[in-house]
Amino acid sequence: MRISWIIKFVFRAFLGIGIVLMVNQLLVDRNYLISVQTNIFSFLTSGLLGLPGVFALYGIAFYSFL
């Protein structure tokens, strides 16, 4: 049972980091200054929360940009 939690966590984390990298590249191509760094905090956030965690990371980045 715990193995399935670990597998889900790792899958969500890598998928979340992949989405962060793609969105960052899209924002750079369109000359926006907002980006989310790929570090252990973003890895853990996307792993624990999934896609809503990625949205939260970009929400925090946008808020700090203001």
C-alpha positions as CSV (number, residue, x, y, z in Angstrom):
1,M,0.0,0.0,0.0
2,R,2.8,2.5,0.8
3,I,4.6,1.5,-2.3
4,S,1.7,2.7,-4.4
5,W,1.7,6.1,-2.5
6,I,5.4,6.5,-3.3
7,I,4.9,5.6,-6.9
8,K,2.0,8.1,-7.2
9,F,4.1,10.8,-5.5
10,V,7.1,10.3,-7.8
11,F,4.9,10.2,-10.9
12,R,3.1,13.4,-9.9
13,A,6.3,15.1,-9.0
14,F,8.1,14.4,-12.3
15,L,4.9,15.2,-14.2
16,G,4.6,18.5,-12.3
17,I,8.3,19.4,-12.9
18,G,7.8,18.6,-16.6
19,I,4.8,21.0,-16.7
20,V,6.8,23.7,-14.9
21,L,9.6,23.4,-17.4
22,M,7.2,23.5,-20.4
23,V,5.3,26.5,-19.0
24,N,8.6,28.3,-18.2
25,Q,9.8,27.8,-21.8
26,L,6.5,29.1,-23.1
27,L,6.7,32.2,-20.9
28,V,10.3,32.8,-22.0
29,D,9.3,32.5,-25.6
30,R,6.6,35.1,-25.1
31,N,8.9,37.5,-23.1
32,Y,7.2,37.2,-19.7
33,L,9.4,37.6,-16.7
34,I,7.4,35.2,-14.4
35,S,8.9,31.7,-13.9
36,V,9.0,29.0,-11.3
37,Q,12.4,27.6,-10.4
38,T,12.8,23.9,-10.4
39,N,14.1,22.9,-7.0
40,I,13.2,20.6,-4.1
41,F,10.4,22.9,-3.0
42,S,8.7,22.8,-6.4
43,F,9.3,19.0,-6.6
44,L,7.7,18.4,-3.3
45,T,4.8,20.7,-3.9
46,S,4.0,19.1,-7.3
47,G,4.4,15.7,-5.8
48,L,2.1,16.3,-2.8
49,L,-0.5,18.4,-4.5
50,G,-0.3,17.5,-8.2
51,L,-1.6,19.9,-10.8
52,P,-3.2,22.3,-8.2
53,G,0.3,22.5,-6.6
54,V,1.8,23.6,-9.9
55,F,-1.0,26.2,-10.2
56,A,-0.2,27.4,-6.7
57,L,3.5,27.7,-7.5
58,Y,2.6,30.0,-10.5
59,G,0.2,31.9,-8.3
60,I,2.9,32.6,-5.8
61,A,5.3,33.6,-8.6
62,F,2.7,36.0,-10.1
63,Y,1.9,37.4,-6.7
64,S,5.6,38.0,-5.9
65,F,6.0,39.6,-9.3
66,L,3.4,42.3,-8.5
